[in-house]
Amino acid sequence: MRMVSISRNNDIAVGLRIAGIQSFFIKEDDEIKRKIKELSQDKNVGIISVTEEVYYIAKKEIEGIIENQDLPLIVKIPNSDKQK
């Protein structure tokens, strides 16, 4: 299983890519929700990390995944001070 990340912050996305994590830099709210749904159905994805901003954009979708699926695990990455 692999770990993937979704972020609206390019610095975070690039940093995670350097660490070997497949990372998606997405700005549009609808596209974020669509990507989370898509990744949650991929049996090869074990962990989806999302930034706080992404979490709040797709909170309904994420909570549905957490309540109804064993995998993937969804991890929220806190915003840095300069992102707030």
PyMOL Python script that loads the backbone (N, CA, C, O; Angstrom):
from pymol import cmd

cmd.read_pdbstr("""\
ATOM      1  N   MET A   1       0.838  -1.185   0.000  1.00  0.00           N
ATOM      2  CA  MET A   1       0.000   0.000   0.000  1.00  0.00           C
ATOM      3  C   MET A   1       0.880   1.245   0.000  1.00  0.00           C
ATOM      4  O   MET A   1       2.002   1.254   0.506  1.00  0.00           O
ATOM      5  N   ARG A   2       0.327   2.272  -0.581  1.00  0.00           N
ATOM      6  CA  ARG A   2       1.119   3.494  -0.669  1.00  0.00           C
ATOM      7  C   ARG A   2       0.434   4.645   0.070  1.00  0.00           C
ATOM      8  O   ARG A   2      -0.756   4.603   0.379  1.00  0.00           O
ATOM      9  N   MET A   3       1.240   5.670   0.337  1.00  0.00           N
ATOM     10  CA  MET A   3       0.746   6.884   0.966  1.00  0.00           C
ATOM     11  C   MET A   3       0.692   7.965  -0.093  1.00  0.00           C
ATOM     12  O   MET A   3       1.598   8.089  -0.916  1.00  0.00           O
ATOM     13  N   VAL A   4      -0.385   8.755  -0.066  1.00  0.00           N
ATOM     14  CA  VAL A   4      -0.521   9.889  -0.976  1.00  0.00           C
ATOM     15  C   VAL A   4      -0.900  11.115  -0.153  1.00  0.00           C
ATOM     16  O   VAL A   4      -1.339  10.999   0.991  1.00  0.00           O
ATOM     17  N   SER A   5      -0.724  12.282  -0.748  1.00  0.00           N
ATOM     18  CA  SER A   5      -1.024  13.525  -0.058  1.00  0.00           C
ATOM     19  C   SER A   5      -1.769  14.477  -0.986  1.00  0.00           C
ATOM     20  O   SER A   5      -1.542  14.502  -2.196  1.00  0.00           O
ATOM     21  N   ILE A   6      -2.664  15.261  -0.388  1.00  0.00           N
ATOM     22  CA  ILE A   6      -3.383  16.294  -1.133  1.00  0.00           C
ATOM     23  C   ILE A   6      -3.185  17.611  -0.391  1.00  0.00           C
ATOM     24  O   ILE A   6      -3.399  17.691   0.819  1.00  0.00           O
ATOM     25  N   SER A   7      -2.778  18.632  -1.119  1.00  0.00           N
ATOM     26  CA  SER A   7      -2.490  19.917  -0.506  1.00  0.00           C
ATOM     27  C   SER A   7      -2.859  21.057  -1.436  1.00  0.00           C
ATOM     28  O   SER A   7      -2.860  20.900  -2.657  1.00  0.00           O
ATOM     29  N   ARG A   8      -3.173  22.207  -0.852  1.00  0.00           N
ATOM     30  CA  ARG A   8      -3.338  23.443  -1.624  1.00  0.00           C
ATOM     31  C   ARG A   8      -2.089  24.310  -1.493  1.00  0.00           C
ATOM     32  O   ARG A   8      -2.048  25.435  -1.989  1.00  0.00           O
ATOM     33  N   ASN A   9      -1.072  23.774  -0.818  1.00  0.00           N
ATOM     34  CA  ASN A   9       0.175  24.483  -0.604  1.00  0.00           C
ATOM     35  C   ASN A   9       1.263  23.785  -1.414  1.00  0.00           C
ATOM     36  O   ASN A   9       1.600  22.633  -1.141  1.00  0.00           O
ATOM     37  N   ASN A  10       1.805  24.473  -2.398  1.00  0.00           N
ATOM     38  CA  ASN A  10       2.796  23.870  -3.282  1.00  0.00           C
ATOM     39  C   ASN A  10       4.066  23.469  -2.536  1.00  0.00           C
ATOM     40  O   ASN A  10       4.673  22.450  -2.865  1.00  0.00           O
ATOM     41  N   ASP A  11       4.478  24.251  -1.537  1.00  0.00           N
ATOM     42  CA  ASP A  11       5.684  23.911  -0.779  1.00  0.00           C
ATOM     43  C   ASP A  11       5.531  22.567  -0.073  1.00  0.00           C
ATOM     44  O   ASP A  11       6.461  21.760  -0.062  1.00  0.00           O
ATOM     45  N   ILE A  12       4.377  22.329   0.507  1.00  0.00           N
ATOM     46  CA  ILE A  12       4.125  21.042   1.168  1.00  0.00           C
ATOM     47  C   ILE A  12       4.118  19.918   0.145  1.00  0.00           C
ATOM     48  O   ILE A  12       4.722  18.868   0.366  1.00  0.00           O
ATOM     49  N   ALA A  13       3.437  20.137  -0.975  1.00  0.00           N
ATOM     50  CA  ALA A  13       3.367  19.108  -2.016  1.00  0.00           C
ATOM     51  C   ALA A  13       4.759  18.737  -2.526  1.00  0.00           C
ATOM     52  O   ALA A  13       5.068  17.556  -2.682  1.00  0.00           O
ATOM     53  N   VAL A  14       5.591  19.733  -2.784  1.00  0.00           N
ATOM     54  CA  VAL A  14       6.947  19.472  -3.290  1.00  0.00           C
ATOM     55  C   VAL A  14       7.783  18.763  -2.225  1.00  0.00           C
ATOM     56  O   VAL A  14       8.502  17.813  -2.533  1.00  0.00           O
ATOM     57  N   GLY A  15       7.692  19.219  -0.977  1.00  0.00           N
ATOM     58  CA  GLY A  15       8.445  18.586   0.100  1.00  0.00           C
ATOM     59  C   GLY A  15       8.099  17.120   0.268  1.00  0.00           C
ATOM     60  O   GLY A  15       8.985  16.289   0.472  1.00  0.00           O
ATOM     61  N   LEU A  16       6.819  16.797   0.183  1.00  0.00           N
ATOM     62  CA  LEU A  16       6.413  15.394   0.305  1.00  0.00           C
ATOM     63  C   LEU A  16       6.853  14.576  -0.911  1.00  0.00           C
ATOM     64  O   LEU A  16       7.198  13.402  -0.776  1.00  0.00           O
ATOM     65  N   ARG A  17       6.842  15.182  -2.079  1.00  0.00           N
ATOM     66  CA  ARG A  17       7.346  14.485  -3.267  1.00  0.00           C
ATOM     67  C   ARG A  17       8.822  14.153  -3.116  1.00  0.00           C
ATOM     68  O   ARG A  17       9.260  13.060  -3.477  1.00  0.00           O
ATOM     69  N   ILE A  18       9.590  15.099  -2.579  1.00  0.00           N
ATOM     70  CA  ILE A  18      11.018  14.859  -2.345  1.00  0.00           C
ATOM     71  C   ILE A  18      11.209  13.692  -1.377  1.00  0.00           C
ATOM     72  O   ILE A  18      12.166  12.929  -1.501  1.00  0.00           O
ATOM     73  N   ALA A  19      10.297  13.556  -0.415  1.00  0.00           N
ATOM     74  CA  ALA A  19      10.359  12.461   0.559  1.00  0.00           C
ATOM     75  C   ALA A  19       9.849  11.142  -0.022  1.00  0.00           C
ATOM     76  O   ALA A  19       9.857  10.120   0.664  1.00  0.00           O
ATOM     77  N   GLY A  20       9.407  11.159  -1.278  1.00  0.00           N
ATOM     78  CA  GLY A  20       8.964   9.936  -1.936  1.00  0.00           C
ATOM     79  C   GLY A  20       7.475   9.659  -1.833  1.00  0.00           C
ATOM     80  O   GLY A  20       7.030   8.557  -2.152  1.00  0.00           O
ATOM     81  N   ILE A  21       6.707  10.628  -1.398  1.00  0.00           N
ATOM     82  CA  ILE A  21       5.255  10.459  -1.267  1.00  0.00           C
ATOM     83  C   ILE A  21       4.576  11.081  -2.479  1.00  0.00           C
ATOM     84  O   ILE A  21       4.849  12.226  -2.837  1.00  0.00           O
ATOM     85  N   GLN A  22       3.693  10.317  -3.104  1.00  0.00           N
ATOM     86  CA  GLN A  22       2.940  10.861  -4.225  1.00  0.00           C
ATOM     87  C   GLN A  22       2.050  11.973  -3.693  1.00  0.00           C
ATOM     88  O   GLN A  22       1.244  11.752  -2.789  1.00  0.00           O
ATOM     89  N   SER A  23       2.195  13.159  -4.250  1.00  0.00           N
ATOM     90  CA  SER A  23       1.505  14.322  -3.716  1.00  0.00           C
ATOM     91  C   SER A  23       0.772  15.064  -4.817  1.00  0.00           C
ATOM     92  O   SER A  23       1.287  15.243  -5.920  1.00  0.00           O
ATOM     93  N   PHE A  24      -0.443  15.493  -4.496  1.00  0.00           N
ATOM     94  CA  PHE A  24      -1.272  16.232  -5.441  1.00  0.00           C
ATOM     95  C   PHE A  24      -1.443  17.654  -4.941  1.00  0.00           C
ATOM     96  O   PHE A  24      -1.914  17.874  -3.825  1.00  0.00           O
ATOM     97  N   PHE A  25      -1.060  18.620  -5.766  1.00  0.00           N
ATOM     98  CA  PHE A  25      -1.254  20.042  -5.476  1.00  0.00           C
ATOM     99  C   PHE A  25      -2.499  20.468  -6.238  1.00  0.00           C
ATOM    100  O   PHE A  25      -2.475  20.584  -7.463  1.00  0.00           O
ATOM    101  N   ILE A  26      -3.593  20.701  -5.508  1.00  0.00           N
ATOM    102  CA  ILE A  26      -4.882  20.990  -6.129  1.00  0.00           C
ATOM    103  C   ILE A  26      -5.458  22.260  -5.504  1.00  0.00           C
ATOM    104  O   ILE A  26      -5.498  22.390  -4.280  1.00  0.00           O
ATOM    105  N   LYS A  27      -5.899  23.187  -6.336  1.00  0.00           N
ATOM    106  CA  LYS A  27      -6.440  24.454  -5.832  1.00  0.00           C
ATOM    107  C   LYS A  27      -7.964  24.499  -5.793  1.00  0.00           C
ATOM    108  O   LYS A  27      -8.537  25.159  -4.927  1.00  0.00           O
ATOM    109  N   GLU A  28      -8.622  23.813  -6.711  1.00  0.00           N
ATOM    110  CA  GLU A  28     -10.085  23.892  -6.827  1.00  0.00           C
ATOM    111  C   GLU A  28     -10.787  22.972  -5.822  1.00  0.00           C
ATOM    112  O   GLU A  28     -10.436  21.798  -5.702  1.00  0.00           O
ATOM    113  N   ASP A  29     -11.781  23.507  -5.100  1.00  0.00           N
ATOM    114  CA  ASP A  29     -12.503  22.740  -4.079  1.00  0.00           C
ATOM    115  C   ASP A  29     -13.144  21.477  -4.640  1.00  0.00           C
ATOM    116  O   ASP A  29     -13.011  20.404  -4.052  1.00  0.00           O
ATOM    117  N   ASP A  30     -13.837  21.592  -5.769  1.00  0.00           N
ATOM    118  CA  ASP A  30     -14.505  20.424  -6.356  1.00  0.00           C
ATOM    119  C   ASP A  30     -13.503  19.357  -6.773  1.00  0.00           C
ATOM    120  O   ASP A  30     -13.767  18.163  -6.627  1.00  0.00           O
ATOM    121  N   GLU A  31     -12.368  19.778  -7.285  1.00  0.00           N
ATOM    122  CA  GLU A  31     -11.337  18.822  -7.697  1.00  0.00           C
ATOM    123  C   GLU A  31     -10.733  18.117  -6.479  1.00  0.00           C
ATOM    124  O   GLU A  31     -10.409  16.931  -6.551  1.00  0.00           O
ATOM    125  N   ILE A  32     -10.579  18.835  -5.365  1.00  0.00           N
ATOM    126  CA  ILE A  32     -10.085  18.231  -4.122  1.00  0.00           C
ATOM    127  C   ILE A  32     -11.041  17.134  -3.666  1.00  0.00           C
ATOM    128  O   ILE A  32     -10.607  16.029  -3.343  1.00  0.00           O
ATOM    129  N   LYS A  33     -12.326  17.427  -3.637  1.00  0.00           N
ATOM    130  CA  LYS A  33     -13.330  16.448  -3.212  1.00  0.00           C
ATOM    131  C   LYS A  33     -13.338  15.235  -4.139  1.00  0.00           C
ATOM    132  O   LYS A  33     -13.428  14.095  -3.682  1.00  0.00           O
ATOM    133  N   ARG A  34     -13.244  15.487  -5.427  1.00  0.00           N
ATOM    134  CA  ARG A  34     -13.234  14.407  -6.415  1.00  0.00           C
ATOM    135  C   ARG A  34     -12.000  13.506  -6.233  1.00  0.00           C
ATOM    136  O   ARG A  34     -12.108  12.282  -6.308  1.00  0.00           O
ATOM    137  N   LYS A  35     -10.843  14.107  -5.998  1.00  0.00           N
ATOM    138  CA  LYS A  35      -9.606  13.343  -5.839  1.00  0.00           C
ATOM    139  C   LYS A  35      -9.641  12.510  -4.558  1.00  0.00           C
ATOM    140  O   LYS A  35      -9.169  11.373  -4.550  1.00  0.00           O
ATOM    141  N   ILE A  36     -10.193  13.061  -3.478  1.00  0.00           N
ATOM    142  CA  ILE A  36     -10.302  12.303  -2.232  1.00  0.00           C
ATOM    143  C   ILE A  36     -11.195  11.078  -2.438  1.00  0.00           C
ATOM    144  O   ILE A  36     -10.855   9.980  -1.998  1.00  0.00           O
ATOM    145  N   LYS A  37     -12.324  11.264  -3.097  1.00  0.00           N
ATOM    146  CA  LYS A  37     -13.217  10.129  -3.375  1.00  0.00           C
ATOM    147  C   LYS A  37     -12.511   9.085  -4.232  1.00  0.00           C
ATOM    148  O   LYS A  37     -12.595   7.887  -3.960  1.00  0.00           O
ATOM    149  N   GLU A  38     -11.817   9.546  -5.264  1.00  0.00           N
ATOM    150  CA  GLU A  38     -11.095   8.629  -6.157  1.00  0.00           C
ATOM    151  C   GLU A  38     -10.038   7.836  -5.391  1.00  0.00           C
ATOM    152  O   GLU A  38      -9.962   6.615  -5.523  1.00  0.00           O
ATOM    153  N   LEU A  39      -9.234   8.515  -4.603  1.00  0.00           N
ATOM    154  CA  LEU A  39      -8.164   7.843  -3.863  1.00  0.00           C
ATOM    155  C   LEU A  39      -8.709   6.907  -2.793  1.00  0.00           C
ATOM    156  O   LEU A  39      -8.098   5.879  -2.499  1.00  0.00           O
ATOM    157  N   SER A  40      -9.855   7.252  -2.207  1.00  0.00           N
ATOM    158  CA  SER A  40     -10.431   6.399  -1.165  1.00  0.00           C
ATOM    159  C   SER A  40     -10.919   5.068  -1.733  1.00  0.00           C
ATOM    160  O   SER A  40     -11.084   4.102  -0.987  1.00  0.00           O
ATOM    161  N   GLN A  41     -11.152   5.005  -3.040  1.00  0.00           N
ATOM    162  CA  GLN A  41     -11.592   3.771  -3.686  1.00  0.00           C
ATOM    163  C   GLN A  41     -10.436   2.950  -4.260  1.00  0.00           C
ATOM    164  O   GLN A  41     -10.638   1.821  -4.707  1.00  0.00           O
ATOM    165  N   ASP A  42      -9.240   3.510  -4.248  1.00  0.00           N
ATOM    166  CA  ASP A  42      -8.045   2.829  -4.768  1.00  0.00           C
ATOM    167  C   ASP A  42      -7.521   1.881  -3.700  1.00  0.00           C
ATOM    168  O   ASP A  42      -7.062   2.330  -2.649  1.00  0.00           O
ATOM    169  N   LYS A  43      -7.580   0.592  -3.948  1.00  0.00           N
ATOM    170  CA  LYS A  43      -7.182  -0.425  -2.971  1.00  0.00           C
ATOM    171  C   LYS A  43      -5.679  -0.410  -2.688  1.00  0.00           C
ATOM    172  O   LYS A  43      -5.231  -1.031  -1.724  1.00  0.00           O
ATOM    173  N   ASN A  44      -4.899   0.285  -3.507  1.00  0.00           N
ATOM    174  CA  ASN A  44      -3.453   0.381  -3.287  1.00  0.00           C
ATOM    175  C   ASN A  44      -3.077   1.549  -2.374  1.00  0.00           C
ATOM    176  O   ASN A  44      -1.913   1.684  -1.997  1.00  0.00           O
ATOM    177  N   VAL A  45      -4.040   2.389  -2.018  1.00  0.00           N
ATOM    178  CA  VAL A  45      -3.785   3.544  -1.156  1.00  0.00           C
ATOM    179  C   VAL A  45      -4.143   3.168   0.280  1.00  0.00           C
ATOM    180  O   VAL A  45      -5.288   2.823   0.573  1.00  0.00           O
ATOM    181  N   GLY A  46      -3.144   3.240   1.180  1.00  0.00           N
ATOM    182  CA  GLY A  46      -3.369   2.911   2.582  1.00  0.00           C
ATOM    183  C   GLY A  46      -3.503   4.135   3.459  1.00  0.00           C
ATOM    184  O   GLY A  46      -4.174   4.098   4.491  1.00  0.00           O
ATOM    185  N   ILE A  47      -2.860   5.235   3.049  1.00  0.00           N
ATOM    186  CA  ILE A  47      -2.901   6.474   3.834  1.00  0.00           C
ATOM    187  C   ILE A  47      -3.056   7.656   2.890  1.00  0.00           C
ATOM    188  O   ILE A  47      -2.365   7.757   1.876  1.00  0.00           O
ATOM    189  N   ILE A  48      -3.974   8.547   3.240  1.00  0.00           N
ATOM    190  CA  ILE A  48      -4.117   9.824   2.535  1.00  0.00           C
ATOM    191  C   ILE A  48      -3.829  10.912   3.556  1.00  0.00           C
ATOM    192  O   ILE A  48      -4.539  11.033   4.554  1.00  0.00           O
ATOM    193  N   SER A  49      -2.790  11.703   3.312  1.00  0.00           N
ATOM    194  CA  SER A  49      -2.544  12.851   4.184  1.00  0.00           C
ATOM    195  C   SER A  49      -3.106  14.089   3.501  1.00  0.00           C
ATOM    196  O   SER A  49      -2.955  14.275   2.293  1.00  0.00           O
ATOM    197  N   VAL A  50      -3.753  14.923   4.290  1.00  0.00           N
ATOM    198  CA  VAL A  50      -4.347  16.159   3.768  1.00  0.00           C
ATOM    199  C   VAL A  50      -3.944  17.310   4.690  1.00  0.00           C
ATOM    200  O   VAL A  50      -3.788  17.119   5.896  1.00  0.00           O
ATOM    201  N   THR A  51      -3.780  18.482   4.131  1.00  0.00           N
ATOM    202  CA  THR A  51      -3.522  19.647   4.960  1.00  0.00           C
ATOM    203  C   THR A  51      -4.824  20.059   5.647  1.00  0.00           C
ATOM    204  O   THR A  51      -5.909  19.651   5.234  1.00  0.00           O
ATOM    205  N   GLU A  52      -4.708  20.864   6.689  1.00  0.00           N
ATOM    206  CA  GLU A  52      -5.907  21.330   7.400  1.00  0.00           C
ATOM    207  C   GLU A  52      -6.890  22.001   6.463  1.00  0.00           C
ATOM    208  O   GLU A  52      -8.097  21.776   6.553  1.00  0.00           O
ATOM    209  N   GLU A  53      -6.378  22.819   5.568  1.00  0.00           N
ATOM    210  CA  GLU A  53      -7.248  23.530   4.631  1.00  0.00           C
ATOM    211  C   GLU A  53      -8.034  22.550   3.768  1.00  0.00           C
ATOM    212  O   GLU A  53      -9.239  22.717   3.579  1.00  0.00           O
ATOM    213  N   VAL A  54      -7.362  21.535   3.246  1.00  0.00           N
ATOM    214  CA  VAL A  54      -8.024  20.508   2.433  1.00  0.00           C
ATOM    215  C   VAL A  54      -9.041  19.749   3.278  1.00  0.00           C
ATOM    216  O   VAL A  54     -10.141  19.451   2.813  1.00  0.00           O
ATOM    217  N   TYR A  55      -8.673  19.439   4.517  1.00  0.00           N
ATOM    218  CA  TYR A  55      -9.588  18.726   5.406  1.00  0.00           C
ATOM    219  C   TYR A  55     -10.910  19.485   5.551  1.00  0.00           C
ATOM    220  O   TYR A  55     -11.985  18.896   5.437  1.00  0.00           O
ATOM    221  N   TYR A  56     -10.824  20.783   5.801  1.00  0.00           N
ATOM    222  CA  TYR A  56     -12.058  21.552   6.011  1.00  0.00           C
ATOM    223  C   TYR A  56     -12.856  21.739   4.716  1.00  0.00           C
ATOM    224  O   TYR A  56     -14.080  21.864   4.762  1.00  0.00           O
ATOM    225  N   ILE A  57     -12.189  21.761   3.580  1.00  0.00           N
ATOM    226  CA  ILE A  57     -12.885  21.840   2.289  1.00  0.00           C
ATOM    227  C   ILE A  57     -13.693  20.567   2.040  1.00  0.00           C
ATOM    228  O   ILE A  57     -14.824  20.626   1.557  1.00  0.00           O
ATOM    229  N   ALA A  58     -13.102  19.418   2.373  1.00  0.00           N
ATOM    230  CA  ALA A  58     -13.734  18.126   2.074  1.00  0.00           C
ATOM    231  C   ALA A  58     -14.138  17.382   3.342  1.00  0.00           C
ATOM    232  O   ALA A  58     -14.132  16.151   3.367  1.00  0.00           O
ATOM    233  N   LYS A  59     -14.482  18.106   4.373  1.00  0.00           N
ATOM    234  CA  LYS A  59     -14.788  17.502   5.673  1.00  0.00           C
ATOM    235  C   LYS A  59     -15.895  16.448   5.577  1.00  0.00           C
ATOM    236  O   LYS A  59     -15.772  15.369   6.156  1.00  0.00           O
ATOM    237  N   LYS A  60     -16.954  16.748   4.862  1.00  0.00           N
ATOM    238  CA  LYS A  60     -18.075  15.807   4.738  1.00  0.00           C
ATOM    239  C   LYS A  60     -17.615  14.497   4.073  1.00  0.00           C
ATOM    240  O   LYS A  60     -17.945  13.407   4.541  1.00  0.00           O
ATOM    241  N   GLU A  61     -16.859  14.617   2.991  1.00  0.00           N
ATOM    242  CA  GLU A  61     -16.377  13.443   2.275  1.00  0.00           C
ATOM    243  C   GLU A  61     -15.409  12.637   3.140  1.00  0.00           C
ATOM    244  O   GLU A  61     -15.489  11.410   3.189  1.00  0.00           O
ATOM    245  N   ILE A  62     -14.503  13.326   3.814  1.00  0.00           N
ATOM    246  CA  ILE A  62     -13.506  12.657   4.652  1.00  0.00           C
ATOM    247  C   ILE A  62     -14.173  11.940   5.816  1.00  0.00           C
ATOM    248  O   ILE A  62     -13.838  10.792   6.108  1.00  0.00           O
ATOM    249  N   GLU A  63     -15.103  12.594   6.477  1.00  0.00           N
ATOM    250  CA  GLU A  63     -15.792  11.954   7.597  1.00  0.00           C
ATOM    251  C   GLU A  63     -16.576  10.730   7.146  1.00  0.00           C
ATOM    252  O   GLU A  63     -16.660   9.745   7.880  1.00  0.00           O
ATOM    253  N   GLY A  64     -17.152  10.780   5.945  1.00  0.00           N
ATOM    254  CA  GLY A  64     -17.846   9.613   5.397  1.00  0.00           C
ATOM    255  C   GLY A  64     -16.905   8.449   5.178  1.00  0.00           C
ATOM    256  O   GLY A  64     -17.261   7.301   5.444  1.00  0.00           O
ATOM    257  N   ILE A  65     -15.709   8.735   4.695  1.00  0.00           N
ATOM    258  CA  ILE A  65     -14.708   7.689   4.483  1.00  0.00           C
ATOM    259  C   ILE A  65     -14.286   7.098   5.825  1.00  0.00           C
ATOM    260  O   ILE A  65     -14.208   5.878   5.972  1.00  0.00           O
ATOM    261  N   ILE A  66     -14.015   7.956   6.797  1.00  0.00           N
ATOM    262  CA  ILE A  66     -13.576   7.495   8.119  1.00  0.00           C
ATOM    263  C   ILE A  66     -14.633   6.606   8.768  1.00  0.00           C
ATOM    264  O   ILE A  66     -14.300   5.594   9.384  1.00  0.00           O
ATOM    265  N   GLU A  67     -15.886   6.974   8.633  1.00  0.00           N
ATOM    266  CA  GLU A  67     -16.978   6.221   9.261  1.00  0.00           C
ATOM    267  C   GLU A  67     -17.293   4.911   8.548  1.00  0.00           C
ATOM    268  O   GLU A  67     -17.714   3.951   9.193  1.00  0.00           O
ATOM    269  N   ASN A  68     -17.099   4.853   7.232  1.00  0.00           N
ATOM    270  CA  ASN A  68     -17.579   3.710   6.462  1.00  0.00           C
ATOM    271  C   ASN A  68     -16.506   2.787   5.901  1.00  0.00           C
ATOM    272  O   ASN A  68     -16.833   1.743   5.335  1.00  0.00           O
ATOM    273  N   GLN A  69     -15.244   3.143   6.042  1.00  0.00           N
ATOM    274  CA  GLN A  69     -14.178   2.332   5.459  1.00  0.00           C
ATOM    275  C   GLN A  69     -13.066   2.110   6.480  1.00  0.00           C
ATOM    276  O   GLN A  69     -12.763   2.991   7.285  1.00  0.00           O
ATOM    277  N   ASP A  70     -12.461   0.920   6.438  1.00  0.00           N
ATOM    278  CA  ASP A  70     -11.293   0.655   7.276  1.00  0.00           C
ATOM    279  C   ASP A  70     -10.066   1.365   6.726  1.00  0.00           C
ATOM    280  O   ASP A  70      -9.258   1.908   7.479  1.00  0.00           O
ATOM    281  N   LEU A  71      -9.939   1.355   5.426  1.00  0.00           N
ATOM    282  CA  LEU A  71      -8.823   2.009   4.744  1.00  0.00           C
ATOM    283  C   LEU A  71      -9.379   2.874   3.631  1.00  0.00           C
ATOM    284  O   LEU A  71     -10.427   2.545   3.075  1.00  0.00           O
ATOM    285  N   PRO A  72      -8.741   3.928   3.296  1.00  0.00           N
ATOM    286  CA  PRO A  72      -7.445   4.389   3.781  1.00  0.00           C
ATOM    287  C   PRO A  72      -7.570   5.167   5.090  1.00  0.00           C
ATOM    288  O   PRO A  72      -8.617   5.728   5.414  1.00  0.00           O
ATOM    289  N   LEU A  73      -6.467   5.175   5.822  1.00  0.00           N
ATOM    290  CA  LEU A  73      -6.346   6.042   6.989  1.00  0.00           C
ATOM    291  C   LEU A  73      -6.171   7.464   6.469  1.00  0.00           C
ATOM    292  O   LEU A  73      -5.406   7.684   5.531  1.00  0.00           O
ATOM    293  N   ILE A  74      -6.861   8.423   7.058  1.00  0.00           N
ATOM    294  CA  ILE A  74      -6.724   9.819   6.623  1.00  0.00           C
ATOM    295  C   ILE A  74      -6.066  10.607   7.747  1.00  0.00           C
ATOM    296  O   ILE A  74      -6.544  10.626   8.881  1.00  0.00           O
ATOM    297  N   VAL A  75      -4.952  11.258   7.402  1.00  0.00           N
ATOM    298  CA  VAL A  75      -4.155  11.999   8.375  1.00  0.00           C
ATOM    299  C   VAL A  75      -4.184  13.470   8.013  1.00  0.00           C
ATOM    300  O   VAL A  75      -3.946  13.841   6.864  1.00  0.00           O
ATOM    301  N   LYS A  76      -4.478  14.312   9.006  1.00  0.00           N
ATOM    302  CA  LYS A  76      -4.520  15.759   8.784  1.00  0.00           C
ATOM    303  C   LYS A  76      -3.170  16.353   9.173  1.00  0.00           C
ATOM    304  O   LYS A  76      -2.685  16.138  10.283  1.00  0.00           O
ATOM    305  N   ILE A  77      -2.566  17.106   8.247  1.00  0.00           N
ATOM    306  CA  ILE A  77      -1.299  17.800   8.491  1.00  0.00           C
ATOM    307  C   ILE A  77      -1.633  19.223   8.928  1.00  0.00           C
ATOM    308  O   ILE A  77      -2.335  19.940   8.215  1.00  0.00           O
ATOM    309  N   PRO A  78      -1.133  19.639  10.105  1.00  0.00           N
ATOM    310  CA  PRO A  78      -1.426  21.010  10.556  1.00  0.00           C
ATOM    311  C   PRO A  78      -0.812  22.059   9.640  1.00  0.00           C
ATOM    312  O   PRO A  78       0.230  21.837   9.023  1.00  0.00           O
ATOM    313  N   ASN A  79      -1.474  23.199   9.563  1.00  0.00           N
ATOM    314  CA  ASN A  79      -0.933  24.336   8.805  1.00  0.00           C
ATOM    315  C   ASN A  79       0.250  24.924   9.567  1.00  0.00           C
ATOM    316  O   ASN A  79       0.295  24.882  10.796  1.00  0.00           O
ATOM    317  N   SER A  80       1.203  25.471   8.821  1.00  0.00           N
ATOM    318  CA  SER A  80       2.273  26.209   9.470  1.00  0.00           C
ATOM    319  C   SER A  80       1.738  27.578   9.865  1.00  0.00           C
ATOM    320  O   SER A  80       0.680  27.984   9.384  1.00  0.00           O
ATOM    321  N   ASP A  81       2.432  28.284  10.715  1.00  0.00           N
ATOM    322  CA  ASP A  81       1.961  29.596  11.184  1.00  0.00           C
ATOM    323  C   ASP A  81       1.737  30.572  10.048  1.00  0.00           C
ATOM    324  O   ASP A  81       0.796  31.364  10.090  1.00  0.00           O
ATOM    325  N   LYS A  82       2.601  30.529   9.013  1.00  0.00           N
ATOM    326  CA  LYS A  82       2.440  31.479   7.926  1.00  0.00           C
ATOM    327  C   LYS A  82       1.278  31.162   7.010  1.00  0.00           C
ATOM    328  O   LYS A  82       0.894  32.013   6.208  1.00  0.00           O
ATOM    329  N   GLN A  83       0.690  29.956   7.095  1.00  0.00           N
ATOM    330  CA  GLN A  83      -0.461  29.591   6.297  1.00  0.00           C
ATOM    331  C   GLN A  83      -1.767  30.065   6.928  1.00  0.00           C
ATOM    332  O   GLN A  83      -2.777  30.168   6.232  1.00  0.00           O
ATOM    333  N   LYS A  84      -1.772  30.351   8.209  1.00  0.00           N
ATOM    334  CA  LYS A  84      -3.009  30.701   8.915  1.00  0.00           C
ATOM    335  C   LYS A  84      -3.480  32.087   8.582  1.00  0.00           C
ATOM    336  O   LYS A  84      -4.507  32.529   9.096  1.00  0.00           O
TER     337      LYS A  84
END
""", "prot")
cmd.dss("prot")
cmd.show_as("cartoon", "prot")
cmd.util.cbc("prot")
cmd.orient("prot")
